[in-house]
Amino acid sequence: MKRSMFAALALAFVFAQAPLQARDATGTLPIPPSGVLGVGEAQLTPTFWIGLQATPDQPILTRAQIDAQNAKLRQLDPSMHDLAALPATVSRAQVAGWIEHRSKRPTHTLFDVHGQPVPKATLDGLMSELALGAIPAQQPVRYGLVVHRAALRSFPTMLRVFSRQGDTDIDRFQESAEFPGTPVAIVHTSRNGRWLFVISPRYAAWMEKKYVAEAPKNVVLGYAAKTPYRVVTGASVRTVFTPEQPAVSQLQLDMATRVPLLTTLPPDQPVNGQTPYTSYTLQLPMRKDDGSLALVPALLQKNTDTAGDYLPLTPRNLITQAFKFLGERYGWGHAYDGRDCSGFVSDVYRSMGVQMPRNTSDQGVSPALEHRLFTAADSHEVRLKAAMQLRLGDLVYIPGHVMMVLGQWQGQPWVIHDVLGMSYLKPDGSTAHVKLNAVSVTPLLPMLYGKDGTTFIDHMTSIVRMRR
């Protein structure tokens, strides 16, 4: 009882001090026409933030350190899935557990794109589509490769649903997305046969069957290990248009996608009706009419933003990669062909070979990552001191959100994050509200968390640091 009372008093003290701290952080920063506090044109360039780094090309982690951390992640983090370790069959209880964890019947009213409440009959139908009664006592595990950027859904449906009427950005059935070449384990099929419940290295959810090409386990898992390969280092690239092979024509490949090269074709012979000498010849997965896998050639122009390996994890590369998403529309669960806050930071780090869990709730507490946790007992002063010690690449977590630190400038930390908006106290004491809905650069300290005047740092739950 005494401990909980002390924690409550400590939290109350934090909240009481928050408006003063937010006003102090705001007072020295100009408010530009955009309304985004303290951010001018210079701060929207990677060059500015790279210039603040004393050793921009010094590795933050070596490749060996990254490999060791990735191995630790696969071993210790319960949100990650080692597909190679899956048995040939899994029990009914295991499959049902995966599905029921993801496909929980909504307990509050949801609205469709027209602002109408989703009927009970619709939800009943979705629960029926789970076909839990059709799971055998022992389910053989099948495998496949994702052939197209594909949504991962809470339920086997593309029905978009929302918590509030008129707010159609946050689709509550959207979980994430997987990119071409991602291996998945298939453990169940929806009642109508059009959806698969898949286990990917970072997630478990429903995916449309048309985006998965099935093959034996060794073929699927072997695809990711093929060499040589290209890693997409731009925000996204697209393969060359080809009427000869529509399935791989102008295929979107997002940052961190690794695709093997096909080196056995004669360099002087056309690929899909076009000379390959100005392009890389990729080997991409394609779903045949019977659902099985075919690996086919596709061209990717050499002048697109790719690399022959994962980029070194250096300050320069970290900033450069993050800024390639600057201004991209916020996409909850990788919707809108974009990404959300946790998808943004993980795609950036994955382009340098660093694997991460998908969601903020897992990233911020991962046993494989170096992190500092905060509780209600942590005072405002403790939190502020931690914020002032933040360094480039640190990840700052608050409930439901994550930010990547760009560095310290003008006596305070700055962040780049995929965020819906920002609020801060203006010098006259009024509150400014700016809708962002994009990857944005902002100061951290002035950011208000809610209507009670508390700040983001007062709600910090974790700081993750990718360094040794």
C-alpha positions in Angstrom: 0.0 0.0 0.0 2.8 2.4 1.0 4.7 1.6 -2.2 1.7 2.2 -4.5 0.9 5.5 -2.7 4.5 6.6 -3.2 4.4 5.7 -6.9 1.2 7.7 -7.3 2.6 10.7 -5.6 5.8 10.5 -7.7 3.7 10.3 -10.9 1.6 13.3 -9.8 4.8 15.3 -9.2 6.0 14.4 -12.7 2.7 15.6 -14.2 2.8 18.8 -12.2 6.3 19.6 -13.5 5.6 18.7 -17.1 4.0 22.0 -18.3 6.9 24.0 -17.0 9.5 21.7 -18.6 7.6 21.7 -21.9 7.3 25.5 -21.9 11.1 25.9 -21.2 11.9 23.5 -24.1 9.6 25.5 -26.4 10.7 28.9 -25.5 14.1 28.9 -27.3 12.7 27.3 -30.5 11.2 29.3 -33.4 7.8 28.4 -34.7 8.0 28.2 -38.6 5.1 28.6 -41.0 4.7 24.8 -40.9 4.0 24.9 -37.2 6.5 22.2 -36.6 8.5 23.6 -33.7 12.1 24.5 -34.4 12.4 22.7 -37.7 13.6 24.7 -40.7 14.7 23.5 -44.2 18.2 22.6 -43.0 16.9 20.2 -40.4 15.0 18.3 -43.1 18.3 17.2 -44.7 20.4 14.2 -43.5 23.5 16.4 -44.1 22.6 18.6 -41.1 22.4 15.8 -38.6 25.4 13.9 -40.0 27.3 17.1 -39.5 26.7 16.9 -35.8 28.4 13.6 -35.5 32.1 13.5 -34.6 32.8 10.2 -36.3 30.0 9.6 -38.8 31.7 6.6 -40.4 32.7 4.8 -37.2 30.7 1.5 -36.9 28.1 1.5 -34.1 28.1 -2.3 -34.2 30.3 -4.5 -36.3 28.8 -7.2 -38.5 29.9 -9.9 -36.0 28.1 -8.0 -33.2 25.0 -7.6 -35.3 25.0 -11.3 -36.2 25.3 -12.2 -32.5 22.5 -9.9 -31.5 20.3 -11.3 -34.3 21.0 -14.9 -33.1 20.1 -13.8 -29.5 16.9 -12.2 -30.8 15.8 -15.5 -32.5 16.7 -17.5 -29.4 15.2 -15.3 -26.6 12.4 -13.1 -28.0 9.0 -14.7 -27.9 7.7 -12.5 -30.7 10.1 -13.9 -33.2 9.7 -17.3 -34.9 12.5 -19.6 -36.0 10.9 -21.3 -39.0 13.8 -23.7 -39.3 13.0 -25.1 -35.8 9.3 -25.8 -36.4 8.4 -29.5 -36.4 6.8 -31.3 -39.3 3.5 -31.1 -37.5 2.0 -28.9 -34.8 -0.8 -29.7 -32.4 -4.3 -28.4 -32.6 -3.8 -26.5 -29.4 -0.8 -24.7 -30.8 -2.5 -23.7 -34.0 -5.7 -22.6 -32.2 -3.5 -20.6 -29.7 -1.8 -18.7 -32.5 -5.1 -17.9 -34.2 -7.0 -17.0 -31.0 -4.2 -14.7 -29.9 -4.5 -12.8 -33.1 -8.2 -13.0 -33.9 -9.9 -11.8 -30.8 -13.5 -10.9 -31.3 -13.9 -7.1 -30.9 -15.7 -6.1 -27.6 -16.4 -2.5 -28.6 -18.2 -1.0 -31.5 -16.3 -0.7 -34.8 -17.2 1.4 -37.8 -16.8 0.8 -41.5 -15.4 3.2 -44.1 -18.9 4.8 -44.3 -19.1 5.5 -40.6 -21.7 2.7 -40.1 -21.4 0.3 -37.1 -20.1 -3.1 -38.1 -23.1 -5.5 -37.6 -22.9 -8.3 -35.2 -23.7 -10.7 -38.1 -20.5 -9.5 -39.8 -18.4 -10.3 -36.8 -20.2 -13.6 -36.4 -19.2 -14.4 -40.0 -15.6 -13.5 -39.4 -15.4 -15.7 -36.3 -16.9 -18.6 -38.4 -14.2 -18.0 -41.1 -11.5 -18.9 -38.5 -12.7 -22.5 -38.9 -11.2 -23.5 -35.6 -13.2 -26.7 -35.6 -11.5 -27.8 -38.8 -8.0 -27.9 -37.2 -6.8 -31.5 -37.1 -5.3 -33.0 -33.9 -1.9 -32.8 -35.7 -1.5 -30.1 -38.4 1.2 -30.7 -41.0 3.2 -27.5 -41.5 3.5 -26.3 -45.1 5.8 -23.6 -46.3 5.8 -20.8 -48.9 7.4 -17.6 -50.1 5.5 -14.3 -50.2 5.3 -13.2 -53.9 3.9 -9.6 -53.5 3.8 -7.0 -50.7 1.0 -8.5 -48.7 -1.1 -7.4 -45.7 -1.2 -9.4 -42.5 -4.6 -9.2 -41.0 -6.3 -9.9 -37.7 -9.1 -11.8 -39.4 -9.3 -13.4 -42.9 -10.9 -10.4 -44.5 -9.9 -7.1 -46.2 -12.8 -5.4 -44.4 -11.5 -2.1 -43.0 -12.8 -1.2 -39.5 -12.2 1.8 -37.3 -12.6 2.8 -33.7 -14.2 6.1 -34.4 -16.6 7.4 -37.1 -14.7 9.4 -39.8 -11.2 8.3 -38.7 -10.3 5.9 -41.5 -6.5 5.9 -41.1 -6.2 3.3 -38.3 -7.7 0.0 -39.6 -8.1 -2.1 -36.5 -7.9 -5.3 -38.6 -4.5 -4.3 -40.2 -1.5 -5.9 -38.4 1.5 -5.6 -40.7 2.8 -6.5 -44.1 5.3 -8.9 -45.6 7.6 -8.2 -48.5 8.4 -10.4 -51.5 10.7 -13.3 -50.7 9.7 -13.5 -47.0 9.4 -17.2 -45.9 6.3 -18.2 -44.1 5.0 -21.4 -42.4 1.4 -22.2 -43.3 -0.6 -23.7 -40.4 -4.3 -23.2 -41.3 -6.7 -22.1 -44.0 -9.9 -20.0 -43.6 -13.3 -21.6 -44.1 -13.7 -20.1 -47.6 -10.2 -21.3 -48.6 -9.0 -17.8 -49.6 -6.9 -17.0 -46.6 -3.9 -18.7 -44.9 -2.8 -18.3 -41.3 0.9 -17.9 -41.6 3.9 -17.7 -39.3 6.6 -15.4 -40.6 9.9 -14.7 -38.8 8.4 -11.7 -37.0 4.6 -12.2 -37.0 1.7 -14.6 -37.1 -1.6 -13.5 -38.8 -3.8 -14.0 -41.8 -2.6 -13.5 -45.4 -4.4 -13.8 -48.7 -3.6 -17.1 -50.3 -3.0 -15.5 -53.7 0.2 -13.9 -52.3 1.9 -17.2 -51.1 3.7 -19.7 -53.4 4.1 -23.1 -51.7 7.3 -25.2 -51.8 9.1 -27.7 -49.7 10.6 -26.3 -46.4 14.2 -26.6 -47.6 13.5 -24.7 -50.8 11.6 -21.9 -49.0 14.2 -21.4 -46.3 17.1 -21.9 -48.7 15.8 -18.9 -50.8 16.8 -16.4 -48.1 20.3 -17.9 -47.9 21.1 -17.7 -51.7 24.1 -15.7 -52.8 24.9 -13.3 -54.4 22.1 -11.0 -53.6 20.9 -7.4 -53.6 19.5 -5.5 -50.6 17.0 -2.7 -51.2 18.5 0.4 -49.5 16.0 2.9 -50.9 12.5 3.5 -49.4 11.3 1.2 -52.2 12.2 0.2 -55.7 10.3 -1.5 -58.5 11.4 -4.1 -61.0 11.4 -3.2 -64.7 8.1 -3.4 -66.5 7.7 -6.6 -68.4 4.6 -7.8 -70.4 6.3 -11.2 -70.7 6.1 -11.9 -67.0 3.3 -9.8 -65.4 3.7 -11.4 -62.0 7.1 -9.7 -61.5 6.5 -6.6 -63.6 7.0 -3.3 -61.6 7.0 -5.3 -58.4 7.5 -3.2 -55.3 10.5 -4.1 -53.2 10.7 -2.2 -49.9 13.7 -1.2 -47.9 15.6 -4.1 -46.4 14.2 -6.7 -48.8 17.0 -9.1 -49.8 16.7 -10.7 -53.2 19.1 -13.3 -54.8 20.7 -12.6 -58.1 20.4 -15.1 -61.0 23.9 -15.5 -62.4 23.5 -18.5 -64.7 21.8 -16.7 -67.6 24.0 -15.6 -70.6 24.7 -11.9 -70.2 24.2 -11.2 -73.9 20.7 -12.8 -74.1 17.5 -10.9 -73.3 15.7 -11.4 -70.0 11.9 -11.0 -70.4 12.4 -9.4 -73.8 15.0 -6.9 -72.6 18.8 -6.7 -72.4 20.1 -7.3 -68.9 23.3 -5.4 -69.1 21.9 -2.2 -67.5 20.1 -4.1 -64.8 20.5 -6.8 -62.1 18.8 -10.0 -62.9 16.9 -11.0 -59.8 15.4 -14.4 -59.0 11.9 -13.7 -57.7 9.2 -16.0 -56.4 6.0 -16.4 -58.4 2.9 -18.3 -57.6 1.8 -20.8 -60.3 -1.8 -21.5 -61.1 -1.7 -24.6 -58.8 -0.3 -22.5 -55.9 3.2 -23.9 -56.1 6.4 -21.9 -56.3 8.3 -20.9 -59.4 11.5 -18.9 -59.2 11.7 -16.6 -62.3 14.0 -13.9 -63.5 13.2 -10.2 -63.3 15.2 -7.1 -64.0 16.0 -4.3 -61.5 17.8 -1.3 -62.9 21.3 -0.8 -61.7 20.7 2.8 -61.0 18.1 2.0 -58.3 18.9 2.3 -54.6 20.3 -1.1 -53.7 23.5 -2.6 -52.3 25.4 -5.8 -52.6 25.1 -6.4 -48.9 23.5 -4.9 -45.8 24.9 -1.5 -45.2 27.4 -0.9 -42.3 25.7 0.3 -39.2 27.3 3.8 -39.0 25.9 7.2 -37.9 26.0 8.4 -41.6 24.1 5.4 -42.9 21.6 5.4 -40.0 20.7 9.0 -40.6 20.7 8.6 -44.4 18.5 5.6 -44.3 16.0 7.2 -42.0 15.7 10.3 -44.1 14.8 8.3 -47.2 11.4 7.9 -45.6 11.0 11.6 -44.6 7.5 12.7 -45.7 6.2 9.2 -46.4 2.5 9.0 -45.4 1.9 7.2 -42.1 0.5 3.8 -42.7 -0.8 1.9 -39.7 0.4 -1.7 -39.9 2.4 -1.0 -43.1 -0.8 0.1 -44.8 -0.9 2.7 -47.7 2.2 1.1 -49.1 4.0 2.8 -46.2 4.7 1.9 -42.6 4.0 3.0 -39.1 6.3 4.1 -36.3 7.6 0.6 -35.4 7.7 -0.4 -39.0 9.7 2.7 -39.9 12.5 2.1 -37.3 12.7 -1.6 -37.9 12.9 -1.2 -41.7 15.7 1.3 -41.3 17.7 -0.9 -39.0 17.0 -4.0 -41.1 18.6 -2.3 -44.1 21.8 -2.5 -42.0 21.2 -6.1 -41.1 19.8 -5.5 -37.6 16.7 -7.5 -37.0 13.9 -6.3 -34.7 10.5 -7.4 -33.5 7.6 -5.9 -35.4 5.6 -4.0 -32.8 6.5 -1.3 -30.2 5.2 -3.5 -27.4 7.8 -6.2 -28.2 10.6 -3.9 -29.4 10.8 -1.9 -26.2 11.1 -4.9 -23.9 13.0 -7.4 -26.1 15.3 -9.5 -24.0 17.8 -9.5 -26.9 18.1 -5.7 -27.1 19.8 -3.4 -24.6 17.1 -1.4 -23.0 16.2 0.8 -20.0 12.7 0.6 -18.6 10.8 3.3 -16.9 8.0 3.1 -14.3 5.7 5.5 -12.5 8.3 5.6 -9.8 10.8 7.4 -12.1 10.7 11.1 -11.3 10.6 13.9 -13.9 14.3 14.7 -13.2 15.3 11.1 -13.8 13.5 11.0 -17.1 14.8 14.4 -18.2 18.4 13.3 -17.4 17.9 10.2 -19.5 16.5 12.2 -22.3 19.5 14.6 -22.2 21.8 11.6 -22.5 20.1 10.2 -25.6 22.4 9.5 -28.6 21.9 9.0 -32.3 20.0 5.8 -33.1 18.5 5.4 -29.6 14.9 4.3 -29.8 12.5 6.1 -27.3 9.2 4.3 -26.5 6.0 5.7 -25.1 2.7 3.7 -25.1 2.0 2.8 -28.7 4.8 4.9 -30.3 8.5 4.8 -30.9 11.0 7.6 -32.0 14.5 7.4 -33.4 16.9 9.9 -31.9 18.9 12.1 -34.4 21.1 13.6 -31.8 21.4 16.6 -29.4 21.0 20.1 -30.8 20.2 23.4 -29.2 20.5 21.8 -25.8 17.9 19.1 -26.3 17.3 15.8 -28.1 15.7 15.6 -31.6 13.9 12.7 -33.2 12.7 11.4 -36.5 9.5 9.3 -36.3 6.4 8.2 -38.2 3.8 10.1 -36.3 0.2 11.3 -36.5 0.8 14.7 -35.1 2.4 16.9 -32.5 1.2 19.2 -29.7 3.2 21.7 -27.7 2.9 24.8 -25.5 3.4 28.1 -27.3 5.1 31.0 -25.5 1.7 32.5 -24.7 0.7 29.4 -22.8 -1.8 28.2 -25.4 -1.4 24.7 -27.0 -0.5 24.2 -30.7 -1.8 21.1 -32.5 -0.1 20.2 -35.8 -1.3 17.2 -37.9 1.7 15.4 -39.3 0.6 11.9 -40.4 4.1 11.3 -41.9 7.7 10.6 -41.1 8.7 13.8 -39.5 11.6 15.5 -37.6 10.6 17.1 -34.2 12.2 18.1 -30.9 11.4 15.5 -28.2 11.1 17.6 -25.0 8.2 19.9 -26.0 6.0 17.1 -27.3 2.8 16.9 -25.3 1.3 13.5 -24.7 -2.3 14.3 -24.1 -4.7 17.0 -22.9 -3.4 16.9 -19.3 -0.2 18.8 -20.2 2.1 15.8 -19.7 4.9 15.3 -22.2 6.3 12.4 -24.1 9.2 11.9 -21.8 6.8 11.8 -18.8 5.3 8.7 -20.5 8.6 7.0 -21.6 8.4 3.3 -21.1 11.7 2.3 -22.5 14.9 3.4 -24.3 16.5 0.9 -26.6 20.1 1.4 -27.6 21.7 -0.4 -30.5 25.3 -0.2 -29.4 27.9 -2.0 -27.2 
